Amino acid sequence: MNLKMISYMLGRVILIIGAFLLIPLVVSIVNADGAFLGFLVPVTLMTGLGLAGIFLKPKNLRMNISAGFVTVALAWVLLSFFGSLPFFISGAIPNFLDSLFESVSGFTTTGASVIPDVEILPVSILLWRSFTHWIGGLGVLVFVLAVLPKSESGAVHIFRAETTGPKAGKLTSKLKVTARILYLMHIALTTVELIALLIAGMSFFDALTTAFSTAGTGGFALKNASIGAYGSLPIEIVVMVFMFIFSINYNLFFLILIGRAKEVLKSEEFKTYLVILFISVAAIAVNILSVYDNFWTALRYSSFQVFSISSTTGFATADYTLWPSFAQSVLVILMLLGATAGSTGGGFKVSRFLILVKSFFRNLQRTIRPRSVKTLKFDGEPMESSVVDSVHSFFMAYTLLLVGGSLLISLNGTFSADFATSITAAISCLSNVGPGLARIGPAFTFAEFSGFTKVVMSLLMLAGRLEIFPILFLFYPKTWNKTF
């Protein structure tokens, strides 16, 4: 384990986040909103620590897969800690564990909040809160790779640990170029949404923070009633369209940019995702007809919530906990399934679901015909057995964390968490969705949970965003062996 190399990379990460904090710091000074020290203190602290890490640059820049995973996991822990300081020091969230929870929720693009009234927060805090979604959407380590003067050995392991999906694919032969292209697309799409929201009638600040939250598929809003507070169909349509866009694999956008748009329609995951969205919207709209005056109103709310939950954004225009149980059940399934691989969305991922289904039918065929040989294919290409095995391992780890997390959440000491609250809280955190059912529905916050429960949920959010294994590496004893 090259600990010096890990410290060197962490120093760069800390400096990058410190630089990001300068933006809300300036906003706080300009608006005199009283949160100035909340940003100045962590910026000063991070600058010192970051420079110390960089000055201790090791001679050996090599990094193996375990070091790459540990670097990413530790970076996100540090990211969450320093990101919580503006909330805590400014007094916006007086309790440190609550501040940490809010920070983890922001960077992991979960959107679960402990703040009962966000509308009274300082402007700079609101900006930072939404900005954490944008930073965490593609990943801060991917950003570091994009701005490095050159890519060190082992950077591919960092990229693999932070990107989502069963297989991390590079857009170009050079990892640094891939990272830059990803962030340029991220910036471009965010800018387009900002303009669209301005045209739809939002103020600039509301549009900017909403674009940040949507781009990261996070869901932190400026209003207590989320997007529903605006009561505007044009705004809902813009947000809904971009929730869908950011839940799509960025590789598909790259194919469109280089003139290979036809290949997008060959993507099994994309086509399956579209079918799932269409069926879910139609089924829920029919099911909630009794709640609304007409089919078009039902379709409006059904569409927004399906796109919000499936993309794991978590914005709301209605309290779906008041809907029939069938509609709620469909939304829970969408929470589990999540968005597509290579997007800023969370969840199990549609591609993994397809691989599991194909693997199931192949094994079923082998049971019936033991001598038959069938190669699993995805998008017309044979799948490596290592990819299939990794999906099975991920499914097992995901299931164990989900069950264990829901059991620990049910032990919450401040109130008796019912089954719906416990299980959907675990699903919401692990899939990085935000709201759930019962006492964590869109009309509630996570403030009532005990400190221990919030720590558990924070770990679930980190595990979900990093797709479990980098976080598990931190607790695996052999990880810290020099020869591992």
C-alpha positions in Angstrom: 0.0 0.0 0.0 1.6 3.3 -1.2 0.5 5.5 1.7 2.5 8.4 0.6 0.8 8.3 -2.8 -2.6 8.2 -1.1 -1.7 11.2 1.0 -0.5 13.1 -2.1 -3.8 12.5 -3.9 -5.8 13.4 -0.9 -3.9 16.6 -0.6 -5.0 17.5 -4.2 -8.6 16.6 -3.4 -8.6 18.8 -0.3 -7.2 21.7 -2.3 -9.9 21.3 -5.0 -12.7 21.3 -2.5 -11.2 24.3 -0.7 -11.2 26.1 -4.0 -14.8 25.2 -4.6 -15.6 26.7 -1.1 -14.3 30.0 -2.3 -17.5 30.5 -4.5 -20.0 30.5 -1.6 -17.4 32.4 0.5 -17.6 35.3 -2.0 -21.4 35.0 -2.2 -21.5 35.3 1.6 -19.3 38.4 1.6 -21.4 40.1 -1.2 -24.7 39.3 0.5 -23.5 39.8 4.1 -25.6 36.8 5.1 -23.6 36.1 8.3 -22.1 32.8 7.1 -18.7 34.2 6.2 -16.7 32.3 8.9 -18.4 29.1 8.0 -16.5 29.1 4.7 -13.3 31.0 5.7 -12.3 28.6 8.5 -12.5 25.4 6.3 -10.9 27.1 3.4 -7.9 28.1 5.5 -7.7 24.7 7.1 -8.0 22.8 3.8 -5.4 25.0 2.1 -2.8 24.2 4.8 -3.5 20.5 4.8 -3.7 20.3 1.0 -0.4 22.0 0.5 1.2 19.8 3.1 0.0 16.7 1.2 1.3 18.0 -2.2 4.7 19.1 -0.9 5.2 15.5 0.4 5.1 14.1 -3.2 6.4 10.6 -3.2 9.1 9.3 -5.6 7.0 6.3 -6.4 3.7 7.3 -8.0 2.4 3.8 -8.6 -1.0 2.8 -7.3 -2.6 -0.6 -7.3 -6.3 -1.3 -7.2 -6.6 -1.5 -3.4 -4.7 1.9 -3.0 -7.0 3.4 -5.7 -10.2 2.2 -3.8 -8.8 3.4 -0.5 -7.9 6.8 -1.9 -11.4 7.3 -3.2 -13.1 6.1 0.0 -10.9 8.3 2.2 -11.4 11.2 -0.2 -15.1 11.0 0.2 -14.9 10.7 4.0 -12.7 13.9 4.1 -14.9 15.6 1.5 -18.0 15.0 3.7 -16.2 16.2 6.9 -14.9 19.4 5.4 -18.1 20.0 3.5 -20.0 19.8 6.8 -18.0 22.6 8.4 -19.9 25.5 6.7 -23.2 24.2 8.0 -21.8 23.8 11.5 -19.6 26.8 12.0 -22.2 29.2 10.4 -24.8 27.9 12.8 -27.1 26.9 10.0 -27.1 23.4 11.5 -26.0 23.6 15.1 -25.5 19.9 15.7 -22.3 18.5 14.1 -23.7 15.0 13.3 -26.6 16.7 11.6 -24.2 18.9 9.6 -22.2 15.8 8.7 -25.4 14.0 7.6 -26.4 16.9 5.4 -22.9 17.1 3.9 -22.8 13.3 3.1 -26.3 13.5 1.7 -25.3 16.4 -0.5 -22.1 15.0 -1.9 -23.5 11.5 -2.4 -26.4 13.2 -4.3 -28.9 11.6 -1.9 -30.9 14.7 -1.0 -32.1 13.5 2.4 -32.2 16.5 4.7 -32.3 17.2 8.4 -33.3 20.9 7.9 -37.0 21.5 8.7 -37.1 25.0 7.1 -34.6 25.5 4.3 -36.1 28.8 3.3 -34.6 30.6 6.3 -31.0 29.6 5.5 -28.4 32.1 4.4 -28.0 32.5 0.6 -24.4 31.2 0.6 -25.4 28.1 2.6 -28.2 27.3 0.1 -25.7 27.7 -2.7 -23.2 25.4 -1.1 -25.9 22.9 -0.2 -26.9 22.5 -3.9 -23.4 22.8 -5.2 -22.4 19.7 -3.2 -24.8 17.7 -5.5 -23.1 19.1 -8.6 -19.6 18.2 -7.3 -20.6 14.7 -6.1 -22.6 13.9 -9.2 -19.6 12.9 -11.5 -17.2 12.6 -8.6 -14.5 14.9 -7.2 -11.7 12.4 -8.0 -12.8 12.4 -11.7 -12.5 16.2 -11.6 -9.0 15.9 -10.1 -8.0 13.5 -12.9 -9.4 16.0 -15.4 -7.3 18.9 -14.2 -4.0 16.9 -13.5 -1.1 18.0 -15.7 -0.6 14.3 -16.4 -2.2 11.1 -15.3 -0.2 9.2 -12.8 0.1 5.4 -12.8 -3.0 3.9 -11.2 -5.4 6.7 -12.1 -7.5 4.1 -13.8 -8.2 2.5 -10.4 -9.4 5.8 -9.1 -11.7 6.3 -12.1 -13.0 2.8 -11.7 -13.8 3.2 -8.0 -15.7 6.5 -8.5 -17.7 5.9 -11.7 -21.0 4.0 -11.5 -22.0 0.7 -13.2 -20.7 -2.8 -13.5 -17.9 -1.7 -15.8 -16.1 1.6 -16.1 -15.6 2.5 -19.7 -13.3 5.2 -21.1 -14.6 7.5 -23.8 -11.1 7.8 -25.3 -7.8 6.0 -24.9 -6.5 8.6 -22.5 -8.1 8.7 -19.1 -7.4 12.4 -18.5 -9.2 13.3 -21.8 -12.1 11.1 -20.8 -12.4 12.9 -17.5 -12.3 16.3 -19.2 -14.9 15.3 -21.7 -17.2 14.0 -18.9 -17.0 17.3 -17.0 -17.4 19.5 -20.1 -20.6 17.6 -20.9 -21.6 18.0 -17.2 -21.0 21.8 -17.4 -22.8 22.1 -20.8 -25.9 20.3 -19.7 -26.1 22.2 -16.4 -25.8 25.5 -18.3 -28.6 24.4 -20.8 -30.9 23.6 -17.9 -30.1 26.9 -16.2 -31.2 28.8 -19.3 -34.3 26.6 -19.7 -35.3 27.3 -16.1 -34.9 31.0 -16.6 -37.1 30.9 -19.6 -39.6 28.9 -17.6 -39.9 31.7 -15.1 -37.4 30.9 -12.3 -35.2 33.6 -10.7 -31.5 33.3 -11.5 -30.5 32.0 -8.0 -33.4 29.5 -7.9 -32.5 28.3 -11.4 -28.8 27.9 -10.7 -29.3 25.9 -7.5 -32.0 23.8 -9.1 -29.7 23.1 -12.1 -26.9 22.0 -9.7 -29.3 19.7 -7.8 -30.7 18.2 -11.0 -27.3 17.7 -12.6 -26.2 15.7 -9.6 -29.6 14.0 -9.4 -29.6 15.1 -5.7 -32.8 16.9 -5.0 -31.9 19.6 -2.5 -34.4 22.4 -3.2 -34.7 26.0 -2.0 -38.3 25.5 -1.0 -39.8 23.4 1.8 -42.3 22.0 -0.7 -39.6 21.3 -3.2 -40.4 21.9 -6.9 -44.1 21.7 -6.0 -43.8 25.1 -4.3 -43.5 26.9 -7.7 -46.8 25.5 -9.0 -45.5 25.9 -12.5 -46.0 23.2 -15.2 -43.2 24.7 -17.4 -40.7 24.5 -14.5 -41.8 20.9 -13.8 -41.4 19.9 -17.4 -37.9 21.4 -17.6 -36.8 19.7 -14.4 -38.4 16.4 -15.4 -36.6 16.4 -18.8 -33.2 17.1 -17.2 -33.7 14.6 -14.4 -34.1 12.1 -17.3 -31.1 13.4 -19.2 -28.8 13.2 -16.1 -30.0 9.7 -15.4 -28.7 8.5 -18.8 -25.2 7.1 -19.4 -22.9 10.0 -20.4 -21.3 7.6 -22.9 -24.5 7.9 -25.0 -24.2 11.7 -25.1 -20.6 11.3 -26.3 -21.8 8.9 -29.1 -24.2 11.6 -30.2 -21.5 14.3 -30.2 -19.2 12.2 -32.4 -22.0 11.5 -34.9 -22.8 7.9 -33.9 -26.3 8.6 -32.6 -27.7 5.4 -34.1 -25.7 3.4 -31.6 -27.6 5.0 -28.8 -30.7 3.0 -29.9 -28.7 -0.2 -29.7 -28.2 0.2 -26.0 -30.1 -2.5 -24.2 -30.0 -0.6 -20.9 -31.3 2.7 -22.4 -34.2 0.9 -24.2 -35.1 -1.1 -21.0 -35.0 2.1 -18.9 -37.4 3.8 -21.3 -39.8 0.9 -21.1 -39.6 0.9 -17.3 -40.4 4.7 -17.2 -43.3 4.4 -19.6 -44.9 1.5 -17.8 -44.4 3.1 -14.4 -45.9 6.5 -15.4 -48.9 4.9 -17.0 -49.6 2.4 -14.2 -49.3 5.0 -11.5 -51.4 7.6 -13.4 -54.2 5.1 -13.7 -53.9 4.0 -10.0 -54.1 7.6 -8.6 -57.0 8.7 -10.8 -59.2 8.6 -7.6 -56.9 11.2 -5.9 -57.1 13.8 -8.7 -59.8 15.5 -10.7 -58.8 14.1 -14.1 -56.4 11.9 -16.0 -54.1 14.7 -17.2 -53.5 15.9 -13.6 -52.8 12.4 -12.5 -50.4 12.0 -15.4 -48.7 15.2 -14.6 -47.9 14.2 -11.0 -47.2 10.6 -11.9 -44.7 11.5 -14.6 -42.8 13.9 -12.3 -42.5 11.5 -9.4 -41.5 8.5 -11.6 -38.8 10.5 -13.3 -37.7 12.0 -10.0 -37.5 8.6 -8.2 -36.1 6.6 -11.1 -33.3 9.1 -11.6 -32.8 9.1 -7.8 -33.1 12.9 -7.7 -35.8 13.1 -5.1 -37.6 16.3 -6.1 -41.3 16.3 -5.3 -44.4 18.0 -6.6 -46.8 15.9 -4.5 -46.9 13.9 -1.3 -47.0 10.4 -2.8 -47.3 8.8 0.7 -51.0 9.8 0.3 -51.3 7.8 -2.9 -52.7 4.2 -3.1 -50.3 1.4 -1.9 -49.8 0.1 -5.5 -48.4 3.5 -6.7 -46.1 3.6 -3.6 -44.9 0.1 -4.3 -44.0 1.0 -7.8 -42.0 3.9 -6.6 -40.1 1.7 -4.1 -39.2 -0.6 -6.9 -37.9 2.3 -8.9 -35.8 3.4 -5.8 -34.2 0.0 -5.7 -33.6 -0.2 -9.5 -32.3 3.4 -9.9 -30.9 5.0 -13.0 -28.5 3.8 -15.7 -24.8 3.1 -15.4 -22.4 5.9 -16.2 -24.9 8.6 -15.1 -25.1 10.8 -12.0 -28.0 8.7 -10.8 -27.8 6.1 -8.0 -29.5 2.8 -7.3 -28.7 -0.8 -8.3 -28.5 0.3 -12.0 -30.6 -1.0 -14.9 -27.6 -2.7 -16.5 -26.9 -4.8 -13.5 -30.6 -5.8 -13.4 -30.4 -6.9 -17.0 -27.2 -8.9 -16.4 -28.8 -10.7 -13.4 -31.9 -11.5 -15.5 -29.8 -12.9 -18.4 -27.7 -14.8 -15.9 -30.8 -16.3 -14.3 -32.2 -17.6 -17.6 -28.8 -19.0 -18.7 -28.5 -20.9 -15.4 -32.1 -22.1 -15.8 -31.3 -23.4 -19.3 -28.2 -25.2 -17.9 -30.4 -26.9 -15.3 -32.8 -28.1 -18.0 -30.0 -28.9 -20.5 -26.7 -29.4 -18.6 -24.7 -29.8 -21.8 -25.9 -26.6 -23.4 -23.4 -23.8 -23.8 -24.7 -20.2 -24.0 -22.6 -17.1 -23.9 -24.1 -14.1 -22.2 -24.3 -11.0 -24.4 -24.9 -7.4 -23.7 -25.5 -4.9 -26.5 -24.6 -7.7 -28.9 -21.1 -8.3 -27.4 -20.1 -11.3 -25.3 -19.8 -10.5 -21.6 -16.7 -11.3 -19.7 -17.3 -13.8 -16.8 -15.5 -11.4 -14.4 -18.2 -8.7 -15.1 -21.0 -11.2 -14.5 -19.3 -12.3 -11.3 -18.9 -8.7 -10.1 -22.6 -8.1 -10.6 -23.5 -11.2 -8.5 -21.1 -10.0 -5.8 -22.5 -6.5 -5.9 -26.1 -7.9 -5.6 -25.1 -9.9 -2.5 -23.3 -7.0 -0.9 -26.2 -4.6 -1.8 -28.7 -7.0 -0.3 -26.7 -7.6 2.9 -26.2 -3.8 3.4 -29.9 -3.2 2.8 -31.1 -5.8 5.3 -28.5 -4.8 7.9 -29.1 -1.1 7.4 -32.8 -1.4 7.8 -32.4 -3.5 11.0 -30.1 -0.9 12.5 -32.4 1.9 11.5 -35.3 0.1 13.1 -33.4 0.3 16.4 -33.6 4.2 16.3 -33.8 5.5 19.8 -35.7 8.8 19.4 -38.9 7.2 18.0 -40.1 3.8 17.1 -39.4 3.5 13.3 -42.1 1.4 11.6 -41.2 -1.1 8.9 -42.0 1.2 6.0 -39.8 3.9 7.5 -36.9 1.6 8.3 -36.8 -0.3 5.0 -37.3 2.7 2.7 -34.8 4.8 4.7 -32.2 2.0 4.0 -33.3 1.9 0.4 -33.3 5.6 0.0 -29.8 6.0 1.5 -28.2 3.1 -0.3 -29.7 4.1 -3.6 -29.1 7.8 -3.0 -32.7 8.7 -3.5 -33.6 11.0 -0.6 -37.2 10.7 0.4 -38.9 7.4 1.2 -42.3 6.4 2.7 -44.1 6.9 6.0 -42.0 9.2 8.3 -39.4 10.0 5.6 -41.9 10.9 2.9 -41.4 14.2 0.8 -43.3 16.1 3.5 -40.9 15.1 6.2 -37.1 15.4 7.0 -34.6 13.0 8.7 -34.1 15.4 11.7 -36.0 13.1 14.2 -33.6 10.2 13.8 -31.0 9.6 16.6 -27.3 10.4 16.1 -26.4 6.7 15.8 -29.0 6.2 13.1 -27.8 9.2 11.2 -24.2 7.7 11.2 -25.6 4.4 9.9 -27.5 6.2 7.2 -24.4 8.3 6.3 -22.4 5.2 5.8 -25.1 3.7 3.7 -25.1 6.8 1.5 -21.4 6.7 1.1 -21.5 3.0 0.3 -24.3 3.6 -2.3 -22.5 6.4 -4.0 -19.2 4.6 -4.3 -21.0 1.3 -5.1 -20.1 -0.4 -1.9 -16.6 -1.9 -2.5 -14.4 1.1 -1.9 -16.0 1.7 1.5 -15.7 -2.0 2.3 -12.0 -1.8 1.5 -11.5 0.5 4.4 -12.7 -2.2 6.8 -10.9 -5.1 5.2 -7.8 -5.9 7.3 -5.6 -7.0 4.3 -6.1 -3.7 2.6 -3.6 -2.2 4.9 -0.9 -4.8 4.3 2.1 -3.5 2.5 2.0 -6.3 0.0 -1.7 -6.2 -0.8 
